[in-house]
């Protein structure tokens, strides 16, 4: 059993023992910037600049090889690990790196393009070994991985289910802010809700090294929370604790559980990383309860439940206007509700909600995702991709962020990159209740890449999901028509028209958020071959 005090003492002891042999990180300074290659941080005047890992890797490689022109082949080998990527993907990464250091393609004062040869870092560099930030994150392969299962509701009232779910969700969110962890997505771990599975089997299925499970008994103003951390390979209990508290202390209990879990898993984590996981999500417990009730309805994915979630999130905001998560929940309800056909999307209102969320908490990844999604609806994929990249920097474990990044990349002319990120989203959250949306994204992206057989497979897989989006019927119709499977294409088209008798080529063109003409035209040609009217 590991205590917080023991963890801090061990960390200090290890630091003192190893200090004599520690290699100080190398810092590259140019203009107002400092690039810490060990700490994996780009800072401007001491403030971190958000960068997605691949863009940071590109900038680092250019700086370390600033004595020569770096070819695209060099970048593919060292930054993309030899994977096949398009010229557009490389150009996009270079542009993002330039933007991060206040450079642009016209000025080229930091990163210069040499036509048909490559790129070179040309700003003046000074090197030193002063620390500018937090410890370097390890790769996702080396990170301790943890799945937080839904906490069992032991209260006499079954309607208190939202409360036990909310505690587990808050712990997932807190752990996700800690870069040394890979945290299994909420929707995958909540697949086991109401079951009594073998923990070793759960760990194997979710790819988790550790599993946290627990229970909650709420009676009046009292709450008892039990939590135990289990080694996923052996099934051994590493740590267990019970907390008897007054209800108003619930946030302190969540903090205490999170701190204890961190101390049990990784005794060498720094104190500053633990403090980052501590947060108070609301000043008013009533707002928090309303938010958790709203989430319960949100994840049921029905029209009535979305309307109820919107009502509850709105009430939570009325009680505590500065509580970030109801703003995010409300924005997501409108975004996903539009996607599923539950709600007519008000773009201006959705944009206002998302911007308010970012204003309230720019350090919360999901706020940037909602803002990115509002840009997605406006077909401004450059702005959407920028927000998704910020969100990934803040929370590298968030599956849905990679999924929406993949969508925007596919719809704006980079389907190869989009396919990679959609696959990653599915891999990160294999049992996600919203996975059908990203299955559907795979289907349309594969049409863009003219891999129609694979597109059919993904579209059919999507249709087997209980919450499939209606758009996948159009994807399946287009792919089947391109393959010459006319009878199946006509049958799929009938299903599409059964959902929306007014659907037409012009309606699809207006509805889809694509800005890439050639890929869009290829997709629409498939629908024409199947017999969809122009409208």
N, C-alpha and C positions, 0 to 999 in steps of 0.2 A: 504494500500500500504506500502510495506516495502522497506526501502533504505538500502544500504550497511552500511552507517554510523550508522543507527539505529540498525542494526543487531549487529555490533561490540560493540556498547555501551550497548545493552541489554545483550550480552554475558558476558562482563566485570562485569556488575551490578550483574547478577546472580551468577557469580563466587565469587564475594566478599561477597554476602549474604550467600551463602551456604558453604563457605570455612571452617567455624568453625565446621560444622557437617560432612564434607567429610571424608570417610574412605580411608586411603591411601592403594594403591594396595600392595599385598604381592608379593615379588620377591624371587624366589628360585635361588641361585647361585651355580654353580658347574663347576670346571675347568675354562674354558674361557667363560662360558655361563651364561646367566641370563634368567630365565623363568618368565615372567610377566603374571600372571593368569588373572588379571583384564584387562590389556591392550592387552591380547591375542597376545603376542609377544614373540618369542624366539630370543635372540640377542647373537651374538658372538663378544666379544670385542667391544660392542656398536653398531654393525651393524646388522640389522634384518636378520634373516635366513628364507627364504620363506618356508612355510609349509602349506599343505592343512588343512582345519579345522578339519577333522577327525583324522589326524595324530597328530595335536596339542592336541586335546582332549585326545588321547591315552597317549601321553607323560605327559600331566598334571595329568591324573588319576594315572599313575604309580608313579609320583613324590609325589603326595599327599597321596599315600598309600604305601610309600617306606618301611614301617615297616613290610610288609608282602608280600607273593607271591600272585599275582593277577591272578585269573583263567581266562580262555577264557570266561566262563559264565559271570564273573564280567565285562569283557570288552564289551561283547555283550549288557549287560543290561545298562551300564553307558555311553559307548562311541557310540554304535550303536542304543541306545534307544530301545533295545529289539528286533530289526529287525533280521530276520534270515540271517546270513552271513556265508560264507564258512571259513574253517580253512585257506585256501589259502589267503583270503582277510585279515584275522587277521595277518597272517605271513607277508604279503606284507606291511601292515601298520607299524608293528614292525620294519621291515627292513628299511622303509623310516625314521622312528623316529631315528633309530641307525645312519643312514647315515647323518642325520641332525646334530648330535652331535659328529661326527667323531668316531663313534663306528662301530663294525661289528659283524657278527655272530660268528666269530672265537675268537676275543678278549673278547667281552662281558664285557667291563670295565664299561659300563654305564647301559645297560639293559641286565640282565642275564636271560637265559632261563632255567627253571626247567622242564625237560622232564615229560610229562603227568600231570604236575601240573599247569604250567603257567609261568608268568614273574615277575621279580622284578627289581626295580630301585636301583642300588647298589653304584652309585657314591656318594662321600661325598657332603652334602648339607649345605649351609649357607642361612639363611633367613634374609631379611630386607624389608624395605618399601619405597625404593627410586624409583622414576618413571624412567622407561627405555624407554618409547615410547609413542605413541599416545593413545587417549582414546579407550576403548574397543568398537568394533563394536557390534551393536545389532543384534539379530537374524533376518533372512529374513522376518519373520512374522511381526516384529515390525518396520521394515524399512519403511520410507516414500517411496512410489512407484510412479514413474512418467513415463508417455509416452510422447515422443516428436514426434508430427505429422509432416509430410513433410510440409515445408513452401510453401505457394502458390506463384507461379510466376506471378507477375502482370506486368512484363515487356512487351513491345510491341513485343519483339522477343521471340517466343516460344522455340528457341534453347538455351535460357538462363536457361532452366529448371534445368540443371546440377548445376547451381550456387546456386539456392534456395535449392536444395537437399543437396548440400555440406555444407551449413551453418547449416541445421538441423542435419546432420550427425556429424559435429564437436561438436555440443552441446551435442548430445547423448554420444559421446566418452568422452568428458570432464566430464560429470556427472557420467559416469560409473567408473571413477577413484576415486570416493568419496564413501567410504565404508559404510557410513550411508544411502545410497540410494539403492533401488532396481530399476534398470532402465530397462524398457521393451525393448527388442531387436529391433534393427532398422528394420529388415525385417517384424516384426509383426506390428509395428506402421506405416510403409510405405504401408501396405495393404490398408490404407484409402486414399492413394494419388488420387487426382482427384475427391474425394467425398466431400460432405458437411454433414457429419454425426452428429447426436445428441451426444454431448460430454459425456453426462451421460451414453449413451449406449456404446460408445467407452471405457470409463473407466471401465464399468462392464465387457465387453468382454475381455479386456486386463488385468484386475485385477489391475488397476492403481488408486491410490488415487488422483493423480493430472495429468492434461494434459496441455502440453505446445503447443500452436499453433501460427502460425504467417504468415507473407507474406513478400515478397521482391519485390521492384521495382528498377530495374537497368537501368540507362540511361547514356550513355557515361561513364564519370569517377565518376558519383555520384551514391550512393545507399541509399535507404530508407528501413530500416528493422523495421517491427512492430512485437511485440511479446506480448502474453498475457498468463498468468498462470490461470488455471481454476480448481476449486474444482470439482473433478469427481463425488461426491455424490450429490451436490446441483446445480452444473452448475454456481455457482457464480464466478465472476472474482476476483482473489486475488491480481493480479498485472498486469499492462500493461505499455508498454513503446514503444516510437518510436525513431529511431536513424537515423539521416541524416548525412551521412559521405562521405568523399572522399573514393574511392575504395581501395586505399592503406591502409586505416585504418580498413579493414574488420576483421583482427584478433583481434584488440582491441575491436571491437564491439561484437564479439563472446565472448570474455572474460567478457565483461560488462554484457551481457545477462545472462551468466552462473552464475556470482556472484550474480546478482539480483534475479535469480530464487532460488538459494540456500538460500539467505537471507529471501525470502518470505516463503519458505517451512519450514525451520528448524532454527529458530532464535538462537538456542543454539549450533549450529555447531561451532567448533573452527576455528580461523583465519588460522591456519596451514592447515586444511583440504580444506578450500577455495583456498588457494594458490596452493595446489596440483592439482586443476582442471585447473589452468591457464597454457597455453602452447602456443607456437608459432610453428605451424606445418611446416612451410616452410619459408625460407629466400626470396624466389622468388615467387611472386604472379602468374607468368606464370607457374611455376611448379605445384602450387596448382590447378590452373585451368585445366591443363592437367590431373592431378590426378583425379579430380572430373569428368572430361569427361570420363576417363577410368573406373571409378566406375559405371557410368551410363551404359556403355556397359557391364561391368562385370555382373551386376545384371539382364541383359536380358537373359542370359544363352542360347546363341546359338553359334555355331562354328564361324560364321563370327564376332559376337560381341566379343568373347573371343580373336580372332586375333586382332581386333581393340583395345581392352583394353590393350593387351600386347604392341602394338605399342605406345599407349599414355603413359602408365606407364614408358616405356623405355625412351621416350622423356623427361618426367618429371625428371627422374634420371640424364639424360644428363645435364639438366638445373641446378639441385640442387642435387649433389651426396649424400649430407648428410640429405636429406629429407627422413624420415623413411618410410612413408606410401606407396609410389610407390614401394619400395622394397618388402614390405609385399604384396601389390596387385599383383605384378608380380609373386611372389612365389605362391600365391593362385590361380592365373590363370592357372599356370602349374599343380598344384595339382588337382584342381577341374576339369580342362580341361581333364586331364587324366581319372578322375573318370567317367566323362560323355562321354568319347570316342571322344572328340574333338581334343585332342593333344596327340602326343606320348611323354611320360614323359621322360625327361633326368634327371636321379637321381642325377648325379654329379652337374649339373647346378642348379637344385632345392635346393640341399643341400647348395651350395655356396650362393644362394640368401637368404635363410633362416638364415644362419650364419651371413651374412652381416647385416641383419635386427636386429638381436640380438646384434651385436657389436655396431650398431648405437644407439640403444635405448633399453637397457636391462630392462627398467621399463615399456615398452609397452607390454601388454599381448599378442596381436595378433602376435607379432614377435616370441614369444615362441611357439604359436600354429603352426605357419608355420614350425618352426624347428622340433617340435614334429611330424608334418605330414611327413617331410622328413625322420625321423626315422621310421615312420609307413611304408613307402614305402620300407625301407631297412629291414623290419620285426624285427626291434629292438624295441620291445614294452616296454621294461624296460626304455630305454632312452626316448621314446615317452611319456610314462606316467609321467615321471619326468618333462618334459617340460610342459605338460598340467597342472600338479599340480602347477607349478610356475605361469602359466597364470591365473589359478583360484584364486591364492593368490592375484594377481595384479588386477584382474577384476572378482569378484564373480558373476556378472550378465550375463556373456557371454555364451549364450546358446550353440553355436557351440563348445565351448571348452569341455563342458560336453559330447556332442555328440561324439566327437573324442576320448575323454577319455573312453567312453563306448565301442566304437569300439575296441580300443587297449586291453581293459580288456577282452572283449568277445573273441577276436582272439588269446589271449595268455593264455587261460585256466581259466578265471574267468567270465563266462557268467552271473552269478547272479549279480555281481557288475556292469558288463557292462549294463545289462538290467535296473538297477536302474538309471544309469547316462544317458542312452538314453531316458528314460522316463522324466528325469529332463530337458534334452535339449528341448524336445517337449513341456513340460509344460512352460518353460521359454519363448519360442518363438512360440506360438501356430499357428501363421499365417506366419511362415518363408517361404520365397521363396525357400529356400534350405531344407525345412523340409523333402522332399521325401527321401533324403539320410539317414536321421535318422529313418524314417519309415522302409526303407530297412534294416537298422541295426537291428531294432526290429525283422524283419522277420528272418534274419539269426541267431540271438542270440537265438530266441525261438526254432529254429531247433536244435541248440546245446543242449538246455535244454529238447529236445524231447517233446515240447509242440506244436505239429504240427498244430492242429486246429487254435490256436492263430496265428501261423506263417502265415498260409494261409490268415487270416483276415488282417494282417498288410501288406502282399505282395499285396493283392487286393486293399487295401487302397492306397498303393504307386503307383500302376498303374493308379489310377484315378488322380494323380497329374500331372500337365502339364510338370513338369521337372523331371520325374522319371529316375533314373539311370538304365542302361540296365541290371545290375547284378540281379535286383529283379526278372527278369524272371527265372533265375536259382534257386533263393530261392523258388519261388512258385512251380517250377517243382519238386524240391527235397521234399518239404513238402507234396505235393499232392501224390507223389509216396509212401512216408512212410505211408500215410493214406490209401493206397490201392485204391485211386480214379484214376484208371489207364487211363480212357478216358480223364479226365481233365489234367492229367499229360502229356499225349502225345500231347494234344493241346497246353499246355504251352511250351513244348519242341519245338514244331514247331515254336512258336513265337520267342524263343531264337535263333533257327537256322536261322530264317529269318533275324534276326539282324546280326548274325555272322555265316555263313555256316561252318566255320572252327573250331568252338568251340568243345572241347573234354574234357574228364576227365583230361588228362595230362595238357591241356591248363588252365583249371580252377585251378588245383592244383598249377600251377606256378604263376597264376595271383593273387590269393587271398593271402593277407598278414597274413595268419594264421600260428602260430607256435605251435598250439595245435593239436597233432596227433589224439587222439580219437575223438574229436568233428569234426575235418576236415573229418576223415574217415566216420563218420556217415552221414555227409552232402553229401559226394561224393557217398555213397551207394544209397542215394535217387535218384541222377542223373543217376546212373547205372540202377536202377529199371525202370526208365522212358525211358531208351533206349539210353542215350547219349553214343557215342562210346568212347573207351579208347584213341584213337588218336595215 
